[in-house]
Amino acid sequence: MPAPRLRTAAVAVCLAFAAAPLGACGDKPAVVRRPPAVAASAAEAGGMAALTAAAKKEGSLNTIALPGDWANYGALIDGFEKKYGIKVTVENPEGTSQDEINALKEHRRDGSAPDVIDVGGPFARSAAQQGLLAPYEVAEWDGIPKEQKDPRARWYNNYGGYVSIGCDAKRVETCPATFADLRKPEYKGKVALNGDPTKSGSAFAGVWAAALANGGSFDDIQPGIDFFAELSRNGNFIPVESTPSTIEQGRTPISIDWDFLNLGYADEFHAKGADVDWRTAIPFDGSFAEYYAHGVNKDAPHPAAARLWQEYVFSPEGQNIRLGAYARPVLMDAMEKDGTLDKAAAENLPTVEGTPAFPTEAQREKARETVDRNWAEAVSG
């Protein structure tokens, strides 16, 4: 008779917890299968095999503002297409983060909207606040640091780098190493940003780094705007968006941009035999690191492919492809611990000092509003 009593006790324990969303007694919460368009994980879509099959059936993925030489997007797109047989379309490759947000809204239900976005942090938060992004947790969700993801999984960082100063040593006698150097008369007509900071995440970061170098802080980006206003007045800053093409043409011999881009440009110029000696310095007086965030369009035309793309770019394969182009993957620490990190590629990253700090969401929003309000007038004359 002892056995039945024990069994009855066990059943009573299970019944006591019947209100909890469990499967069998003591199991993890049961996963409710949902269509890809509303699945918040691969498990909800029926598992990776089911998600992959649904994505292959869709056959396409719409993206925007993903130039092939940016953080190894060329290799990532090739790898995704080869692995899954899904065609990736890139609209407006040289577009900005703001262009991506605009496309989500303007083409929300006409089938041509981007399925996924890759934007600067402030733009990701803005898109989430506007209800444009779908919650989705990738398989590697737990490995993404808490401060690098939205608790509701509407966006999460994928890769990042440090603001740097790129310089063509064939056109500039002494390359600048700090923001303070950029004030020198010898750099008249030579200093550029990668775009307009009211629209471009990389240019916005450049202004924030300049603020840190000139008495500003995460709470005060205005000194960065004032710095570029000063460079504009003395003729050093030029309102030309820096790209590999403008660099090769000699139009932007000094470019404030992410280190992974400047380092990648150097490899690109060397490989093609261009008449450019591109060098990169990370300014110690304005050290600023940032990540780029990914998100799934809430109304994605290809919802399964969108979610499969997220799984790919956050997988060890995708993260190591980023690393191959000097971009620091958000899962770098987790991959180093589990042995999946490409150590040779990691050793090629430039050395930086200290542990980077990151602004809060409130600080980002305040900085964005300040730049949007004051930038144009500050550099217009």
C-alpha positions in Angstrom: 0.0 0.0 0.0 2.9 2.5 0.3 3.3 2.9 -3.4 -0.2 4.2 -4.1 0.1 6.8 -1.3 3.4 8.1 -2.8 1.8 8.3 -6.3 -1.2 10.1 -4.8 1.1 12.6 -3.2 2.9 13.3 -6.5 -0.4 13.8 -8.3 -1.4 16.3 -5.6 1.7 18.3 -6.1 1.1 18.5 -9.9 -2.5 19.6 -9.2 -1.3 22.3 -6.9 0.6 23.8 -9.8 -2.1 23.2 -12.4 -2.6 27.0 -12.8 1.0 27.4 -14.1 1.5 27.1 -17.9 3.3 23.7 -17.7 3.2 20.7 -19.9 3.9 17.5 -17.8 4.6 18.0 -14.2 7.9 19.8 -13.8 8.4 20.3 -17.6 9.1 23.7 -19.2 6.1 25.7 -20.4 4.5 24.1 -23.4 5.3 26.0 -26.7 2.2 27.0 -28.7 2.8 26.6 -32.4 2.0 29.8 -34.4 2.2 30.9 -38.0 5.6 32.4 -38.9 4.1 35.9 -39.2 3.4 35.9 -35.4 6.0 33.3 -34.2 8.2 34.8 -31.5 10.8 32.1 -31.8 11.7 29.2 -34.0 10.1 26.8 -31.5 6.8 28.6 -31.9 7.1 28.3 -35.7 7.4 24.5 -35.2 11.2 24.3 -34.9 14.1 25.2 -37.2 13.2 22.6 -39.8 9.6 23.9 -40.1 10.8 27.5 -40.1 13.4 26.7 -42.8 10.8 24.9 -44.9 8.4 27.8 -44.7 11.1 30.3 -45.6 12.2 28.3 -48.6 8.6 28.2 -49.7 8.5 32.0 -49.6 11.7 32.0 -51.6 12.7 35.7 -51.1 13.9 38.1 -48.5 13.6 41.9 -48.8 16.4 44.0 -47.3 17.4 47.6 -47.5 20.6 49.7 -47.0 23.0 46.7 -46.9 26.1 47.6 -49.0 28.3 44.5 -49.6 31.3 46.2 -48.1 29.6 47.1 -44.8 30.4 44.6 -42.0 30.7 41.8 -44.5 27.2 41.9 -45.8 28.3 40.7 -49.2 29.6 37.4 -47.6 26.5 37.1 -45.3 24.1 37.5 -48.2 26.0 35.0 -50.3 26.1 32.5 -47.4 22.4 32.8 -46.7 21.4 32.4 -50.3 23.7 29.4 -50.8 22.6 27.7 -47.5 18.9 28.1 -48.0 18.3 28.8 -51.7 16.4 32.0 -50.8 17.0 35.1 -53.0 18.0 38.3 -51.1 17.0 41.6 -52.6 18.8 44.7 -51.4 16.9 48.0 -51.9 18.8 51.3 -51.8 22.2 49.7 -50.7 23.6 53.1 -49.6 20.5 54.1 -47.7 20.5 55.4 -44.1 18.9 54.1 -40.9 16.2 56.7 -41.3 15.6 55.4 -44.9 15.0 52.0 -43.4 12.4 53.3 -40.9 10.7 55.3 -43.7 10.5 52.2 -45.9 8.8 50.2 -43.1 6.1 52.8 -42.8 5.7 53.8 -46.5 5.5 50.2 -47.8 3.9 48.7 -44.8 1.4 46.5 -46.7 2.3 46.7 -50.4 4.6 43.7 -50.4 7.8 45.7 -51.1 8.7 46.7 -47.5 11.9 45.3 -46.0 11.5 42.1 -44.1 14.3 43.0 -41.7 16.2 46.1 -40.7 19.8 46.8 -39.6 19.9 50.3 -37.9 21.7 52.4 -35.3 20.5 51.9 -31.8 18.4 55.1 -31.6 16.6 54.2 -34.8 15.8 50.7 -33.5 14.3 52.1 -30.4 12.2 54.6 -32.4 11.0 51.8 -34.7 9.9 49.7 -31.7 8.1 52.6 -30.1 6.2 53.2 -33.3 5.0 49.6 -33.3 6.9 48.6 -36.5 8.8 45.6 -35.2 7.8 42.1 -34.3 9.0 40.3 -31.1 11.3 37.4 -32.1 13.9 35.6 -29.9 16.7 34.0 -31.9 18.1 30.6 -30.7 21.2 32.5 -29.3 19.0 34.9 -27.3 20.4 34.1 -23.9 23.9 34.7 -25.1 23.2 38.4 -26.0 24.0 40.6 -23.1 21.0 42.1 -21.3 22.0 45.7 -22.1 22.3 44.8 -25.8 18.7 43.8 -26.4 15.1 44.9 -26.0 13.4 42.9 -23.2 10.5 42.4 -25.5 12.8 41.1 -28.3 11.7 43.7 -30.8 15.3 44.6 -31.5 18.7 43.3 -30.4 22.3 44.3 -31.3 24.2 42.2 -33.8 27.6 43.8 -34.4 29.5 46.9 -33.6 32.7 48.9 -33.5 34.5 52.0 -32.4 34.4 55.4 -34.0 37.7 55.9 -35.9 39.5 58.4 -38.1 40.4 57.0 -41.5 43.0 58.9 -43.6 44.7 58.5 -47.0 48.4 58.9 -46.3 49.1 59.5 -50.0 47.0 62.7 -49.9 47.5 63.8 -46.3 51.1 64.4 -45.1 50.5 63.6 -41.4 47.3 61.7 -40.6 45.3 62.9 -37.6 45.0 60.6 -34.6 42.6 62.6 -32.4 39.6 64.9 -32.7 41.8 67.7 -31.5 44.1 67.1 -34.5 41.2 67.8 -36.9 41.3 71.5 -36.0 44.7 71.9 -37.6 44.7 74.2 -40.7 46.5 71.5 -42.7 43.2 69.6 -42.9 41.2 72.3 -44.6 38.7 70.8 -47.0 39.6 67.3 -46.0 37.3 66.1 -43.1 34.1 64.2 -43.8 31.5 62.1 -42.0 29.7 59.0 -43.4 26.5 60.8 -44.0 24.1 63.2 -42.2 23.9 62.5 -38.4 20.1 63.2 -38.4 19.7 60.2 -40.7 22.9 58.1 -40.4 23.8 56.0 -37.4 27.5 56.1 -38.1 27.6 59.9 -38.6 25.5 60.3 -35.4 28.1 58.3 -33.5 30.8 60.5 -34.9 29.2 63.5 -33.5 28.8 61.8 -30.1 32.4 60.8 -30.1 33.4 64.4 -30.9 31.3 65.5 -27.9 33.1 63.2 -25.6 36.4 64.6 -26.9 35.3 68.2 -26.2 33.8 68.2 -22.7 30.5 66.6 -23.6 29.0 63.4 -22.2 26.3 60.9 -22.8 24.0 63.5 -21.3 25.3 66.3 -23.5 26.0 65.8 -27.2 25.9 69.6 -28.0 29.7 70.0 -27.8 30.0 67.5 -30.6 27.7 69.6 -32.8 29.7 72.7 -31.8 32.9 71.0 -32.8 31.7 70.3 -36.3 30.3 73.8 -36.5 33.8 75.0 -35.8 35.3 72.7 -38.4 32.7 73.9 -40.9 33.5 77.6 -40.2 37.2 77.1 -40.6 36.7 75.1 -43.7 38.1 71.7 -42.5 34.7 69.9 -42.5 33.1 69.3 -45.9 29.4 68.2 -46.3 30.3 65.3 -48.5 29.2 61.7 -47.5 32.3 59.7 -47.3 32.3 56.4 -49.3 34.9 54.1 -50.8 34.3 55.9 -54.1 34.8 59.5 -52.7 37.9 58.3 -50.9 39.4 56.8 -54.0 38.6 60.0 -55.9 40.4 62.0 -53.3 37.3 63.9 -52.3 37.2 62.7 -48.7 40.8 62.0 -47.7 39.9 62.0 -44.0 36.7 60.2 -42.9 35.2 59.8 -39.4 33.6 56.4 -39.5 33.4 53.0 -37.8 36.7 51.2 -37.4 35.3 48.1 -39.1 34.5 50.1 -42.2 37.8 52.0 -42.3 39.8 48.8 -41.8 37.8 47.1 -44.4 38.3 49.9 -46.9 42.1 49.5 -46.5 41.8 45.8 -47.4 39.6 46.7 -50.4 41.9 49.4 -51.7 44.9 47.1 -51.4 43.2 44.2 -53.1 42.2 46.2 -56.1 45.5 48.1 -56.4 43.9 51.5 -55.8 46.2 54.5 -55.4 45.1 54.9 -51.7 47.1 54.3 -48.5 44.2 54.1 -46.1 45.1 54.1 -42.4 42.9 54.0 -39.3 43.2 55.5 -35.9 40.9 55.1 -32.9 41.0 58.6 -31.2 41.7 58.2 -27.5 40.2 61.6 -26.8 36.8 60.6 -28.0 36.5 56.8 -27.6 33.0 55.8 -28.5 31.7 52.3 -29.2 28.3 51.3 -30.5 26.3 48.4 -31.9 23.9 48.1 -34.8 20.6 46.5 -34.0 18.4 44.1 -36.0 14.7 43.7 -36.1 11.9 41.9 -37.9 9.3 44.0 -39.7 5.9 43.4 -38.0 4.3 43.3 -41.4 7.1 41.5 -43.2 6.1 40.3 -46.7 8.2 37.2 -46.1 7.8 36.5 -42.3 9.5 33.1 -42.3 12.5 34.2 -44.3 12.8 37.3 -42.1 13.0 35.1 -39.0 15.4 32.6 -40.6 17.7 35.5 -41.6 17.8 36.5 -37.9 18.8 33.0 -37.0 21.5 33.0 -39.6 23.1 36.4 -38.7 23.1 35.5 -35.0 24.5 32.0 -35.5 28.2 31.3 -35.0 28.6 31.1 -38.7 27.0 34.5 -39.2 28.8 36.1 -36.3 32.2 34.9 -37.5 31.5 36.3 -40.9 31.0 39.7 -39.2 34.3 39.2 -37.4 36.1 38.5 -40.7 35.4 42.1 -41.6 36.6 43.6 -38.3 33.1 44.0 -36.9 32.7 42.9 -33.3 29.9 40.4 -33.0 27.5 40.9 -30.1 27.9 37.2 -29.2 31.7 37.4 -29.1 32.1 36.6 -25.4 29.6 33.8 -25.5 31.3 32.3 -28.6 34.7 32.6 -27.0 33.4 30.6 -24.0 31.8 27.8 -26.0 34.7 27.5 -28.5 32.9 28.7 -31.7 34.8 32.0 -32.1 37.2 32.4 -35.0 40.2 33.2 -32.9 42.4 34.2 -35.8 39.9 36.8 -37.0 39.5 38.1 -33.4 43.3 38.6 -33.2 43.0 41.0 -36.2 40.9 43.5 -34.3 42.6 46.7 -33.4 43.6 47.0 -29.7 41.5 49.4 -27.6 41.9 50.4 -24.0 39.3 50.0 -21.2 35.8 48.7 -21.3 33.3 50.7 -23.4 30.4 52.3 -21.7 27.0 52.7 -23.5 24.4 55.5 -23.2 21.0 54.7 -21.7 17.9 54.8 -23.8 16.9 58.2 -22.2 20.3 59.6 -23.1 20.1 58.3 -26.7 16.7 59.9 -27.1 17.9 63.2 -25.7 20.9 63.1 -28.0 18.8 62.3 -31.0 16.5 65.2 -30.3 19.4 67.6 -29.9 21.0 66.6 -33.2 17.7 66.7 -35.1 17.1 70.2 -33.7 20.5 71.8 -34.0 22.7 70.0 -36.6 21.6 71.6 -39.9 21.9 75.2 -38.6 25.2 74.6 -36.9 27.0 73.3 -40.0 25.2 75.4 -42.7 27.5 78.3 -42.6 
